[in-house]
């Protein structure tokens, strides 16, 4: 959802280089060179442009699972070169998303992605408004006396915005939207689809926090917070 929001706001062209999206396309070394060349050239012609990679950590994995047939390390050497070729005047940006960035080679990851932002899971207020907005936008009808939006919001605690969005899209098919005249929409209908996605568990959240504090941006933020604490301590001592 985030990358689409960025593209919408910037009116940018999206190039999705996620491993599962390019698997089997542009085969071989020559094909890969052609892919990078096209993205670089067309991206500049159609700028502003966004190059997106989901599961960004997989590009720099030390060991790939035998069950993964997407060849995720295919762009390992060429992706950093693509980033370095982007000049300050080019309106191009690389965006990656990851659920477990600590599982890969950190040197390759930090050299490719200049900034790393930790996006916490949505809180109650955000989820409530997100469910409401997505259901209504999709054509769903919410009657606040019968549709318990609050319970649906509580049930979805721990799930990401993307999981909620997929649940709404999967549940509100054209057929189901038409059936609303005879069969009222119920919150329980969204739970089955939501359950197909994995929530963000506390252990995973703790791992994220631990990893982020070791990133350049995390370290910088920690220093700034330490500076604020020192300033507060000095102010207190002066008052005394």
Residue pairs with C-beta under 8 A, 6 or more apart in sequence:
1 161
1 162
1 165
2 95
2 97
2 119
2 161
3 14
3 50
3 52
3 95
3 97
4 14
6 12
6 50
6 95
7 13
7 14
7 50
10 48
10 50
11 48
12 47
12 48
12 49
12 50
12 91
13 42
13 43
13 46
13 47
13 48
13 49
13 50
14 49
14 50
14 52
15 39
15 42
15 43
15 49
15 50
15 51
15 52
16 52
16 53
16 54
17 35
17 39
17 51
17 52
17 53
17 75
17 79
18 52
18 53
18 54
18 55
19 53
19 55
19 58
19 59
19 70
19 71
19 72
19 74
19 75
20 54
20 70
22 35
22 74
23 69
23 70
23 71
25 31
25 35
26 32
26 34
26 35
32 74
32 75
32 78
33 78
36 78
36 81
36 82
39 51
39 82
40 82
40 85
42 49
43 49
43 51
43 92
44 90
44 92
47 90
47 91
47 92
48 91
48 92
48 93
49 91
49 92
49 93
50 92
50 93
50 94
50 95
51 82
51 92
51 93
51 94
51 95
52 94
52 95
52 96
52 97
53 59
53 75
53 79
53 94
53 95
53 96
53 97
54 96
54 97
55 72
55 97
55 98
55 99
56 96
56 97
56 98
56 101
56 109
56 113
57 98
57 100
57 101
57 102
57 103
57 104
57 109
58 64
58 68
58 70
58 72
58 73
58 104
59 72
59 73
59 75
59 76
59 79
59 104
59 108
59 112
60 73
60 76
60 104
60 105
60 108
60 109
60 112
61 72
61 73
61 103
61 104
61 105
62 104
62 105
64 72
64 73
76 108
79 94
79 112
80 108
80 111
80 112
82 94
83 94
83 112
86 92
86 93
86 94
94 112
94 113
96 112
96 113
99 200
99 204
100 204
100 207
101 109
101 116
101 211
102 207
102 210
102 211
110 116
110 215
110 216
115 217
116 212
116 215
116 216
116 217
116 218
117 217
118 208
118 209
118 212
118 218
120 205
121 158
121 159
121 160
121 200
121 205
122 130
122 160
122 161
122 164
124 153
124 154
124 157
126 161
127 153
127 156
127 157
127 159
127 164
128 149
128 150
128 153
130 161
130 164
130 165
131 149
131 152
131 153
131 156
131 164
131 168
131 190
132 142
132 149
134 164
134 165
134 168
135 142
135 168
135 172
135 185
136 142
138 168
138 169
138 172
138 177
139 172
139 177
140 168
140 172
140 177
140 180
140 185
141 180
141 184
141 185
142 149
142 185
143 184
146 184
147 184
147 185
147 186
147 187
148 187
149 187
151 187
152 187
152 190
152 191
155 187
155 191
155 194
156 163
156 164
156 194
157 199
158 199
158 200
158 201
159 194
159 197
159 199
159 200
160 197
160 200
162 197
163 194
163 197
163 199
164 194
166 193
166 197
167 190
167 193
167 194
167 197
168 190
170 193
171 189
171 190
171 193
176 185
176 189
212 218
213 219
213 222
